[in-house]
Amino acid sequence: MKGPAPNTPVIVGIGFHQEKSEDPTKCAEPYQLMVRAVRRAAEDAGSAALLEQIESISVAQGGWEYHNPGKLIGDALSCSSARSILADLGVLQLSLLSELCRAIASGAQHVGVVTGGEAKFRVLRGTLTGQPVVDTEQPENTPPPDIRLTSSDPWCSDLEGRRGLSSPVEFFAIIESALRYRRGVDVERHRDEMAALYSRFSDVAAANPHAWRRESVSADAIRNASPKNTMLAFPYTKRHSTQWNVNQAVAIIVCSAARAAQLGLKDGGSIYPLAAAQSKHVVPLAQQKRLDSHPGTVLSGRRALALAGVTVRDVTAAELYSCFPAAIQSFAQDLQLGETCPWTVTGAMPFAGGPFNSFSLEGVARMVEVLRGDEPARRLERRIGLVSNLSGIFGKQACAVFSNAPNAEGYRYEDVTAAVAKRDVPVALNDDYVGPATIVGYTVVFSGALPSHAIAICDTPAAERTVVRSEDGGLLESMMREEFCGRVVQVSAGGSFS
């Protein structure tokens, strides 16, 4: 069988690093976690000499404030000449990997690493124990990253902000209600099914050696509010929500096939990025035609699979973005995965851990392990993995396809933003609307153990949208027992509804 073309991108090493000490003084800061993950990736590839060959260090911006994290990492790894690349918040996490693969496929470089990491658990423990921790502060004259990927897209519309809708859990709980209504499932059954789904995810995390929480959690413990599992935005409890208080990092080393062969890297561990597609067309949630379905997901998924030369039926494993249940369910719906394969190989962000702005890289690294396979007899079977990613409130979407066998066409990539923009035209907002309106998505927001207010996105008779809220206790209780999507409510001046 003919081998891959010389410029074919190959994932040759992955590295995970995690620290769980409750003593913050014994935990590394974020860039140090990333350094350790990169070293582990080189060990995984079977060549410590690989570190000297690194030409670029790509880092996903986290909750830390390093001016140039790539330089810190490069200096620690003795590859200071490597280009430093930093992707700001709002840039799709999979973009860093796609850009590296494109550079290798074009012949512009041969070796690069993508990494990300957080130490929020270290900060949390520092606060709780009265032992505050600090990160390395780079001097003001530190050179900026050689390449900085930026994003200036809005998080939400002005109207959403004025109505008090700004928290991620609230946005995704609203999407959840639209998914439930689309499926025609009543509120209680939907809560049961969602809890059962997440209980199964916890089982996956329990079997994932890199998961932050490796314990199976019952459906009841996820579904129902308790002192340690508060209701955040109905129907989401804390256990439905991403866990970003972690100390963990990941690294992915990608080589050209020619350089991997030159270094004598073990071929049995090689995984090939086949294709990727992404949409950067941003529409605030209240202006999206359908809250539960997203053209960017549909088109990026369709194109990534087509570019890889496979269909959704060929996918054997998936890692769908899982900050909240609505994200993973919407991806599965729009990609038409159904029961084709499991939706997560990590166990999802509430259980595997959701380091701020780098979890998709964790998903890719875990996917590499899954595609490698544990049984020698199965390693000859072609396996296909799909990883999805979003930014904002489904403002941007990306899908990437991986395999244990290369494609003759090599790595392929497409930006579908223009095609998505033609299809995904924002619905006009009416800030001052008064009168009857139909709820298309809603949630009841909690403050502590008690419901605080409801927020709903509504259609007006003129085919516009408005965002409304209510603090009527009786109404809030009804909205958690009965389905209010599809109901007509009366909107008053100032955006309240009854």
BAKEMAR-562013 format. One record per residue (C-alpha): x, y, z; residue number from 1. Coordinates in Angstrom, 3 decimals. Example, Ala and Ser with C-alpha at 12.3 -4.5 7.8 and 13.67 -1.06 7.14 Angstrom:
<nodes>
<node <12.300 -4.500 7.800> 1> <node <13.670 -1.060 7.140> 2> 
</nodes>
This chain:
<nodes>
<node <0.000 0.000 0.000> 1> <node <1.327 3.408 -0.977> 2> <node <2.166 5.679 1.976> 3> <node <0.915 9.232 2.506> 4> <node <2.311 12.155 0.516> 5> <node <5.336 13.862 2.160> 6> <node <3.371 16.957 3.213> 7> <node <0.486 15.015 4.761> 8> <node <-0.179 16.297 8.328> 9> <node <0.110 13.535 10.929> 10> <node <-0.688 13.714 14.630> 11> <node <2.323 11.882 16.061> 12> <node <2.001 12.682 19.765> 13> <node <-0.531 13.783 22.326> 14> <node <0.052 14.785 25.917> 15> <node <-2.233 15.299 28.888> 16> <node <-1.240 16.780 32.231> 17> <node <-3.445 17.184 35.276> 18> <node <-2.837 18.186 38.902> 19> <node <-5.425 17.676 41.640> 20> <node <-3.622 18.687 44.804> 21> <node <-5.831 20.789 47.074> 22> <node <-2.721 22.635 48.221> 23> <node <-2.469 25.507 45.727> 24> <node <1.224 25.980 46.473> 25> <node <1.918 22.506 45.109> 26> <node <0.171 23.108 41.767> 27> <node <1.787 24.465 38.622> 28> <node <0.562 27.599 36.887> 29> <node <-1.082 27.340 33.437> 30> <node <1.961 27.709 31.166> 31> <node <3.840 25.124 33.239> 32> <node <0.964 22.681 32.833> 33> <node <1.164 23.229 29.082> 34> <node <4.942 22.689 29.071> 35> <node <4.456 19.366 30.833> 36> <node <1.721 18.373 28.376> 37> <node <4.016 19.133 25.407> 38> <node <6.780 17.021 26.942> 39> <node <4.334 14.175 27.351> 40> <node <3.266 14.543 23.728> 41> <node <6.897 14.155 22.638> 42> <node <7.217 11.075 24.850> 43> <node <4.021 9.711 23.307> 44> <node <5.559 10.202 19.845> 45> <node <8.618 8.294 21.026> 46> <node <11.159 11.056 20.431> 47> <node <12.387 13.668 22.905> 48> <node <14.379 15.104 19.965> 49> <node <11.046 16.130 18.474> 50> <node <10.932 19.114 20.849> 51> <node <13.969 20.647 19.136> 52> <node <12.161 20.429 15.795> 53> <node <9.087 22.425 16.822> 54> <node <8.606 25.372 14.469> 55> <node <5.407 26.826 15.969> 56> <node <3.661 26.819 19.336> 57> <node <-0.048 27.578 19.049> 58> <node <-1.918 28.425 22.258> 59> <node <-5.627 28.934 22.913> 60> <node <-6.177 31.997 25.134> 61> <node <-7.323 31.025 28.601> 62> <node <-8.331 32.782 31.784> 63> <node <-4.695 33.710 32.431> 64> <node <-3.008 36.966 31.347> 65> <node <0.318 36.014 29.771> 66> <node <1.347 38.469 27.037> 67> <node <3.008 35.757 24.960> 68> <node <2.454 32.242 26.332> 69> <node <4.103 30.635 23.319> 70> <node <7.384 32.318 24.230> 71> <node <7.178 31.090 27.840> 72> <node <6.557 27.556 26.611> 73> <node <9.242 27.738 23.912> 74> <node <11.866 29.003 26.349> 75> <node <11.047 26.207 28.796> 76> <node <11.314 23.591 26.046> 77> <node <14.531 25.012 24.528> 78> <node <12.829 25.784 21.222> 79> <node <12.814 29.573 21.596> 80> <node <12.989 30.133 17.841> 81> <node <9.545 28.564 17.350> 82> <node <6.868 30.999 16.168> 83> <node <4.391 31.860 18.919> 84> <node <0.731 31.871 17.921> 85> <node <-2.110 32.983 20.194> 86> <node <-5.836 32.604 19.484> 87> <node <-8.047 35.063 21.354> 88> <node <-11.347 34.212 22.990> 89> <node <-13.984 33.939 20.303> 90> <node <-11.680 32.175 17.852> 91> <node <-12.809 28.599 17.262> 92> <node <-10.505 26.288 19.195> 93> <node <-10.211 23.908 16.241> 94> <node <-8.865 26.799 14.135> 95> <node <-5.413 26.454 15.695> 96> <node <-5.187 22.823 14.643> 97> <node <-6.612 23.550 11.192> 98> <node <-4.121 26.370 10.605> 99> <node <-1.208 24.118 11.588> 100> <node <-2.407 21.308 9.330> 101> <node <-2.806 23.740 6.426> 102> <node <0.712 25.084 6.954> 103> <node <2.146 21.565 6.907> 104> <node <0.064 20.516 3.903> 105> <node <1.346 23.551 1.966> 106> <node <4.958 22.725 2.800> 107> <node <5.412 25.922 4.818> 108> <node <6.517 23.977 7.892> 109> <node <7.067 20.416 9.120> 110> <node <6.475 20.311 12.900> 111> <node <4.205 22.261 15.233> 112> <node <2.372 21.904 18.514> 113> <node <-1.054 23.113 19.613> 114> <node <-1.681 23.421 23.338> 115> <node <-4.039 24.859 25.921> 116> <node <-4.506 24.676 29.645> 117> <node <-5.971 26.176 32.801> 118> <node <-5.234 26.220 36.520> 119> <node <-8.532 27.626 37.827> 120> <node <-8.730 24.929 40.506> 121> <node <-5.380 26.215 41.800> 122> <node <-6.803 29.740 41.991> 123> <node <-9.995 28.493 43.669> 124> <node <-8.056 26.540 46.282> 125> <node <-5.836 29.562 46.866> 126> <node <-8.915 31.651 47.667> 127> <node <-10.484 28.996 49.894> 128> <node <-7.306 28.293 51.850> 129> <node <-6.128 31.877 52.147> 130> <node <-3.023 31.091 50.104> 131> <node <-3.441 33.244 46.984> 132> <node <-1.349 32.199 44.014> 133> <node <0.106 34.297 41.224> 134> <node <1.151 33.489 37.666> 135> <node <4.398 34.503 36.033> 136> <node <4.178 38.104 34.865> 137> <node <6.008 38.685 31.621> 138> <node <7.809 42.056 31.354> 139> <node <6.087 44.852 29.471> 140> <node <8.799 44.689 26.791> 141> <node <8.017 41.032 26.038> 142> <node <7.518 40.793 22.261> 143> <node <3.941 40.068 21.216> 144> <node <3.033 36.710 19.675> 145> <node <4.316 36.322 16.125> 146> <node <0.749 35.611 15.027> 147> <node <-2.416 36.590 16.883> 148> <node <-5.806 35.290 15.769> 149> <node <-8.428 37.780 16.894> 150> <node <-12.204 37.988 17.161> 151> <node <-14.421 41.026 17.723> 152> <node <-17.833 39.415 17.387> 153> <node <-20.587 40.359 19.860> 154> <node <-21.502 37.944 22.656> 155> <node <-25.139 38.978 22.509> 156> <node <-27.402 41.669 21.101> 157> <node <-27.963 44.950 22.934> 158> <node <-31.572 43.939 23.593> 159> <node <-30.565 40.641 25.194> 160> <node <-28.119 42.501 27.409> 161> <node <-30.696 45.084 28.468> 162> <node <-33.138 42.327 29.446> 163> <node <-30.441 40.760 31.624> 164> <node <-29.676 37.825 29.337> 165> <node <-25.913 37.377 29.281> 166> <node <-24.898 34.215 31.157> 167> <node <-23.970 31.178 29.014> 168> <node <-26.082 28.802 31.118> 169> <node <-29.163 30.968 30.513> 170> <node <-28.623 31.129 26.750> 171> <node <-28.159 27.385 26.431> 172> <node <-31.127 26.652 28.711> 173> <node <-33.236 28.692 26.280> 174> <node <-31.886 26.620 23.383> 175> <node <-32.724 23.516 25.429> 176> <node <-36.382 24.548 25.648> 177> <node <-36.501 24.956 21.862> 178> <node <-34.985 21.484 21.385> 179> <node <-37.551 20.010 23.765> 180> <node <-40.438 21.739 21.986> 181> <node <-39.184 20.648 18.559> 182> <node <-39.126 17.032 19.751> 183> <node <-42.609 17.295 21.248> 184> <node <-41.514 15.919 24.626> 185> <node <-43.142 17.144 27.826> 186> <node <-41.104 18.941 30.474> 187> <node <-40.796 16.085 32.988> 188> <node <-39.956 13.398 30.447> 189> <node <-37.401 15.689 28.870> 190> <node <-35.694 16.218 32.220> 191> <node <-35.602 12.450 32.756> 192> <node <-34.086 11.798 29.318> 193> <node <-31.492 14.566 29.658> 194> <node <-30.423 13.280 33.076> 195> <node <-30.117 9.729 31.743> 196> <node <-28.003 10.990 28.836> 197> <node <-25.643 12.815 31.168> 198> <node <-25.440 9.843 33.512> 199> <node <-24.173 7.811 30.551> 200> <node <-21.637 10.572 29.843> 201> <node <-20.399 10.289 33.416> 202> <node <-19.818 6.572 32.771> 203> <node <-17.650 7.506 29.774> 204> <node <-15.687 9.961 31.924> 205> <node <-15.195 7.292 34.585> 206> <node <-13.413 5.173 31.940> 207> <node <-11.384 8.107 30.594> 208> <node <-7.987 8.236 32.350> 209> <node <-7.726 11.982 31.670> 210> <node <-11.148 13.016 33.021> 211> <node <-11.271 15.460 35.925> 212> <node <-14.135 13.564 37.601> 213> <node <-13.859 9.817 37.188> 214> <node <-17.068 8.685 38.846> 215> <node <-20.393 7.499 37.524> 216> <node <-23.239 9.780 38.571> 217> <node <-26.860 8.646 38.756> 218> <node <-29.530 10.287 36.637> 219> <node <-31.404 11.430 39.753> 220> <node <-28.286 13.114 41.157> 221> <node <-27.912 15.057 37.899> 222> <node <-31.576 15.871 37.315> 223> <node <-32.658 17.088 40.734> 224> <node <-31.461 20.141 42.608> 225> <node <-29.681 19.651 45.922> 226> <node <-27.371 21.725 48.147> 227> <node <-24.381 20.532 46.095> 228> <node <-26.236 20.509 42.781> 229> <node <-28.114 23.775 42.595> 230> <node <-30.535 24.655 39.833> 231> <node <-28.897 27.361 37.705> 232> <node <-31.268 28.000 34.809> 233> <node <-34.153 25.591 34.408> 234> <node <-33.830 22.757 33.486> 235> <node <-30.050 22.925 34.080> 236> <node <-28.487 22.026 37.379> 237> <node <-24.811 22.472 38.190> 238> <node <-24.060 18.908 37.019> 239> <node <-25.361 19.782 33.560> 240> <node <-22.840 22.599 33.296> 241> <node <-19.225 22.684 32.198> 242> <node <-16.650 22.344 34.991> 243> <node <-13.868 24.831 34.395> 244> <node <-12.321 24.739 37.873> 245> <node <-9.607 22.332 36.756> 246> <node <-5.833 22.151 36.604> 247> <node <-5.262 20.468 33.278> 248> <node <-3.536 20.947 29.953> 249> <node <-3.255 19.163 26.645> 250> <node <-0.814 19.225 23.725> 251> <node <-1.001 17.871 20.177> 252> <node <2.146 17.545 18.053> 253> <node <1.637 17.462 14.301> 254> <node <4.358 16.561 11.774> 255> <node <4.566 16.203 8.044> 256> <node <4.626 12.528 7.058> 257> <node <8.105 13.065 5.619> 258> <node <9.500 14.515 8.868> 259> <node <7.837 11.784 10.928> 260> <node <9.539 9.160 8.744> 261> <node <12.858 10.999 8.918> 262> <node <12.700 10.974 12.726> 263> <node <11.726 7.315 12.757> 264> <node <8.518 7.962 14.710> 265> <node <6.341 4.935 15.387> 266> <node <3.731 4.675 12.655> 267> <node <1.294 2.679 14.770> 268> <node <0.401 5.757 16.802> 269> <node <-0.114 8.112 13.872> 270> <node <-3.556 9.629 13.376> 271> <node <-4.388 11.679 10.303> 272> <node <-6.452 14.876 10.284> 273> <node <-8.445 14.329 7.082> 274> <node <-10.497 17.488 6.758> 275> <node <-12.031 20.443 8.567> 276> <node <-14.657 23.073 7.834> 277> <node <-15.778 26.066 9.817> 278> <node <-18.272 28.923 9.798> 279> <node <-17.488 32.290 11.363> 280> <node <-20.886 33.855 10.627> 281> <node <-22.222 35.196 13.929> 282> <node <-25.899 35.810 14.673> 283> <node <-26.993 36.604 18.276> 284> <node <-29.295 33.936 19.670> 285> <node <-32.412 36.096 19.744> 286> <node <-31.985 36.739 16.008> 287> <node <-31.458 33.126 14.957> 288> <node <-34.369 31.749 12.901> 289> <node <-34.308 28.452 14.776> 290> <node <-32.854 28.371 18.249> 291> <node <-32.328 24.602 18.202> 292> <node <-30.674 24.211 14.783> 293> <node <-27.794 26.079 13.167> 294> <node <-26.890 26.347 9.475> 295> <node <-23.226 26.721 10.446> 296> <node <-23.274 23.272 12.035> 297> <node <-25.119 21.697 9.121> 298> <node <-22.820 23.116 6.447> 299> <node <-19.507 22.734 8.302> 300> <node <-20.362 19.151 9.172> 301> <node <-21.509 18.321 5.666> 302> <node <-18.419 19.843 4.066> 303> <node <-15.934 18.327 6.516> 304> <node <-17.308 14.850 5.882> 305> <node <-17.421 15.373 2.106> 306> <node <-13.853 16.711 2.029> 307> <node <-12.758 13.673 4.016> 308> <node <-14.486 11.401 1.528> 309> <node <-16.756 9.812 4.146> 310> <node <-20.380 9.966 5.269> 311> <node <-21.862 10.285 8.727> 312> <node <-22.489 6.529 8.666> 313> <node <-18.722 5.983 8.503> 314> <node <-18.116 7.848 11.770> 315> <node <-17.142 5.433 14.535> 316> <node <-16.560 7.950 17.342> 317> <node <-17.530 11.559 18.002> 318> <node <-16.655 14.308 20.448> 319> <node <-19.409 16.898 20.197> 320> <node <-18.960 20.171 22.054> 321> <node <-20.632 19.805 25.427> 322> <node <-20.545 22.992 27.507> 323> <node <-24.262 22.395 28.209> 324> <node <-26.711 19.680 27.090> 325> <node <-28.223 21.866 24.353> 326> <node <-24.848 22.153 22.632> 327> <node <-24.196 18.438 22.306> 328> <node <-27.815 17.637 21.412> 329> <node <-28.009 20.347 18.762> 330> <node <-24.756 19.164 17.179> 331> <node <-26.009 15.561 17.137> 332> <node <-29.294 16.675 15.589> 333> <node <-27.774 18.874 12.887> 334> <node <-25.022 16.387 12.024> 335> <node <-27.634 13.603 11.904> 336> <node <-25.542 11.363 14.122> 337> <node <-28.494 9.754 15.850> 338> <node <-27.385 6.370 17.205> 339> <node <-24.566 6.062 14.650> 340> <node <-21.929 6.314 17.375> 341> <node <-21.430 7.673 20.910> 342> <node <-21.499 11.474 21.107> 343> <node <-18.494 11.808 23.424> 344> <node <-15.205 10.011 23.965> 345> <node <-14.152 12.226 26.886> 346> <node <-17.295 12.060 28.999> 347> <node <-18.270 15.686 28.254> 348> <node <-17.251 18.923 29.921> 349> <node <-19.137 18.613 33.250> 350> <node <-17.287 15.370 34.009> 351> <node <-14.132 15.296 31.863> 352> <node <-13.446 18.895 32.861> 353> <node <-13.846 22.000 30.740> 354> <node <-10.666 24.087 30.776> 355> <node <-11.652 27.555 29.641> 356> <node <-11.332 27.824 25.856> 357> <node <-9.280 24.676 25.179> 358> <node <-11.601 21.721 25.746> 359> <node <-11.920 20.904 22.038> 360> <node <-8.190 20.241 21.995> 361> <node <-8.721 17.800 24.874> 362> <node <-11.392 16.179 22.721> 363> <node <-9.063 15.829 19.741> 364> <node <-6.311 14.293 21.889> 365> <node <-8.693 11.779 23.444> 366> <node <-10.044 11.018 19.959> 367> <node <-6.485 10.173 18.875> 368> <node <-6.308 7.552 21.622> 369> <node <-9.664 6.085 20.635> 370> <node <-8.763 5.911 16.930> 371> <node <-5.475 4.210 17.702> 372> <node <-7.389 1.364 19.295> 373> <node <-6.363 -0.981 22.065> 374> <node <-6.633 -4.293 20.244> 375> <node <-3.839 -5.068 17.726> 376> <node <-6.255 -7.048 15.542> 377> <node <-8.509 -4.001 15.136> 378> <node <-5.786 -1.534 14.266> 379> <node <-6.037 -2.550 10.611> 380> <node <-9.684 -1.447 10.505> 381> <node <-10.251 2.071 9.262> 382> <node <-11.785 4.215 11.956> 383> <node <-13.232 7.706 11.580> 384> <node <-13.590 10.289 14.339> 385> <node <-15.547 13.555 14.265> 386> <node <-14.875 16.479 16.617> 387> <node <-17.109 19.566 16.706> 388> <node <-16.584 22.958 18.272> 389> <node <-18.553 26.156 18.765> 390> <node <-17.745 29.667 19.893> 391> <node <-20.089 31.999 21.691> 392> <node <-23.769 31.060 21.712> 393> <node <-23.556 28.885 18.601> 394> <node <-22.153 31.986 16.908> 395> <node <-19.457 30.002 15.101> 396> <node <-19.161 26.308 14.377> 397> <node <-16.435 23.934 13.233> 398> <node <-16.112 20.238 12.483> 399> <node <-12.954 18.206 11.964> 400> <node <-12.554 14.605 10.782> 401> <node <-9.736 12.271 11.806> 402> <node <-8.727 8.723 10.928> 403> <node <-6.116 6.055 11.596> 404> <node <-5.573 5.893 7.819> 405> <node <-4.706 8.765 5.442> 406> <node <-6.691 9.909 2.421> 407> <node <-5.120 9.909 -1.020> 408> <node <-6.249 13.549 -1.424> 409> <node <-4.358 14.603 1.706> 410> <node <-5.613 17.156 4.214> 411> <node <-8.468 19.398 3.062> 412> <node <-10.064 22.487 4.575> 413> <node <-12.914 24.849 3.733> 414> <node <-14.327 28.032 5.237> 415> <node <-18.107 27.925 4.731> 416> <node <-18.816 31.329 6.299> 417> <node <-20.110 32.936 3.095> 418> <node <-22.465 30.044 2.350> 419> <node <-23.811 30.106 5.906> 420> <node <-24.338 33.887 5.785> 421> <node <-26.589 33.499 2.733> 422> <node <-28.748 31.008 4.579> 423> <node <-28.640 32.406 8.120> 424> <node <-30.172 35.887 7.814> 425> <node <-30.781 37.524 11.226> 426> <node <-34.362 38.107 12.338> 427> <node <-35.016 41.775 13.114> 428> <node <-35.322 42.748 16.781> 429> <node <-38.015 45.038 18.151> 430> <node <-36.853 46.661 21.386> 431> <node <-40.108 48.526 22.080> 432> <node <-42.714 45.930 21.116> 433> <node <-45.934 45.839 23.148> 434> <node <-48.687 43.299 22.521> 435> <node <-49.124 39.541 21.993> 436> <node <-46.009 37.477 21.218> 437> <node <-45.249 33.772 20.908> 438> <node <-42.482 32.203 23.001> 439> <node <-39.858 30.354 20.945> 440> <node <-37.484 29.645 23.834> 441> <node <-37.256 30.415 27.544> 442> <node <-35.716 29.592 30.909> 443> <node <-36.328 30.278 34.575> 444> <node <-33.183 31.660 36.212> 445> <node <-32.340 30.799 39.821> 446> <node <-30.673 32.829 42.544> 447> <node <-29.487 30.376 45.151> 448> <node <-32.236 27.820 45.781> 449> <node <-35.091 30.022 44.554> 450> <node <-36.313 31.028 41.092> 451> <node <-35.508 34.658 40.366> 452> <node <-37.000 35.488 36.995> 453> <node <-37.905 34.081 33.609> 454> <node <-36.433 35.213 30.305> 455> <node <-38.048 34.383 26.970> 456> <node <-37.307 35.012 23.300> 457> <node <-40.517 35.670 21.406> 458> <node <-41.872 36.060 17.880> 459> <node <-44.072 39.090 17.229> 460> <node <-46.967 39.108 14.724> 461> <node <-44.771 41.178 12.369> 462> <node <-42.180 38.355 12.192> 463> <node <-39.781 40.259 14.431> 464> <node <-38.258 39.102 17.686> 465> <node <-38.268 40.526 21.165> 466> <node <-36.773 39.477 24.498> 467> <node <-38.928 39.622 27.621> 468> <node <-38.756 38.789 31.324> 469> <node <-41.040 38.223 34.285> 470> <node <-40.615 37.990 38.055> 471> <node <-44.123 36.686 38.746> 472> <node <-43.580 33.776 41.156> 473> <node <-46.692 31.880 40.112> 474> <node <-45.813 32.209 36.443> 475> <node <-42.251 30.996 37.065> 476> <node <-43.547 27.862 38.807> 477> <node <-45.904 27.162 35.902> 478> <node <-43.100 27.592 33.369> 479> <node <-41.139 24.825 35.098> 480> <node <-44.100 22.399 35.109> 481> <node <-45.650 23.046 31.712> 482> <node <-44.377 23.727 28.200> 483> <node <-44.457 27.454 27.437> 484> <node <-42.775 27.342 24.021> 485> <node <-45.488 28.028 21.466> 486> <node <-47.650 29.919 23.958> 487> <node <-48.823 33.467 23.360> 488> <node <-47.982 35.933 26.119> 489> <node <-48.751 39.608 26.556> 490> <node <-45.708 41.905 26.394> 491> <node <-45.883 45.189 28.300> 492> <node <-43.792 48.338 27.998> 493> <node <-40.266 47.792 29.252> 494> <node <-40.180 44.148 28.179> 495> <node <-42.121 42.434 30.960> 496> <node <-44.628 39.715 30.060> 497> <node <-47.643 37.997 31.551> 498> 
</nodes>
